[in-house]
């Protein structure tokens, strides 16, 4: 499986620096959660990792090769990025959107193969959208649309998934099913998942590693239990919390303190 790494990455919009000194290794078989308040640099980090934003400083490499020197097709065969918000430029069904994930494997003009159709069916089944394949994307709820975008990423069959707030608009049941699916992909298929997340407790329950960002800088990274401390959360979010062990598995749970 490919290895994606960022070293000393800094990014800016105009004169405003939004990410600096960012380091990350997306190891096969791991789920890494990027955490922090709004504006912390989570989405910018994902855009830099996916070659949608060129860093001002530092490097992003795929198996040791600078991603900006790789052929685009080679990159998208290995790295899939799902943004937080996305709309189709023209009316498309769910199946048509998901099949876009097969483009790196077949090109744009070749007909879909049996392998492409099998990947489509498997992806729709994994996100529980089998019955909505013929629906127009713009008729779906926010949660259904998020699952359709994830299905496209799954159909791409990349070894690295970069997901910007994949749980947004999902109810509790679908959030848990989504993260269960991502954990299975990491464990059974050695996929590397890097995602941004606002829910600290979901990160603690499902992530192997956490990166806590604030003001574009990394406050801490490591196992969630070491990153999600009351003091570090206070520094990042400016609020007081209490951390307690989960009654089943001992994972760190974060409880905001009123007032």
DAJO-V608214 format. One record per backbone hydrogen bond with DSSP energy under -0.5 kcal/mol. NH is the residue of the N-H (numbers start at 0). CO is the residue of the C=O. Records with the same first field share a line. If there is no record, write none. Layout:
BEGIN
NH = CO / CO
END
This chain:
BEGIN
3 = 25
4 = 60
5 = 23
6 = 58
8 = 21
9 = 56
10 = 18
12 = 15
13 = 11
15 = 12
16 = 14
17 = 10
18 = 10
19 = 215
21 = 8
23 = 5
25 = 3
26 = 24
29 = 26
31 = 29 / 192
32 = 208
33 = 31 / 194
34 = 32 / 210
39 = 36
44 = 40
45 = 41
46 = 42
47 = 43
48 = 44
49 = 45
50 = 47
51 = 46
52 = 46
55 = 9
56 = 9
58 = 6
60 = 4
61 = 64
62 = 2 / 60
64 = 61
66 = 59
68 = 65
69 = 66
74 = 70
75 = 71
76 = 72
77 = 73 / 74
78 = 74
79 = 159
81 = 161
82 = 80
93 = 134
94 = 132
96 = 92
97 = 93
98 = 94
99 = 95 / 96
100 = 97
101 = 98
102 = 99
104 = 101
105 = 101 / 102
106 = 102
116 = 112
117 = 113
118 = 114
119 = 115
120 = 116
121 = 117
122 = 118
123 = 119
124 = 120
125 = 121
126 = 122
127 = 124
128 = 123
131 = 128
132 = 129
134 = 131
136 = 91
138 = 135
139 = 136
144 = 140
145 = 141
146 = 142
147 = 143
148 = 144
149 = 145
150 = 146
151 = 147
152 = 148
153 = 149
154 = 150
155 = 151
156 = 152 / 153
157 = 152
159 = 77
160 = 191
161 = 79 / 159
162 = 160 / 193
163 = 81
164 = 162 / 195
167 = 164
169 = 166
174 = 170
175 = 171
176 = 172
177 = 173
178 = 174
179 = 175
180 = 176
181 = 177
182 = 178
183 = 179
184 = 180
185 = 181
186 = 182
187 = 183
188 = 183 / 184
189 = 185
190 = 184
191 = 158
192 = 29 / 190
193 = 160
194 = 31
195 = 162
196 = 33
199 = 197
202 = 198
203 = 199
204 = 200
205 = 201
206 = 202
207 = 30
208 = 30
209 = 221
210 = 32
211 = 219
212 = 34 / 210
213 = 216
215 = 39
216 = 213
218 = 211 / 216
219 = 211
221 = 209
225 = 222
226 = 222
227 = 223
228 = 226
232 = 228
233 = 229
234 = 230
235 = 231
236 = 232
237 = 232 / 233
241 = 254
243 = 252
245 = 250
249 = 245
252 = 243
254 = 241 / 252
255 = 253
256 = 239
257 = 255
END
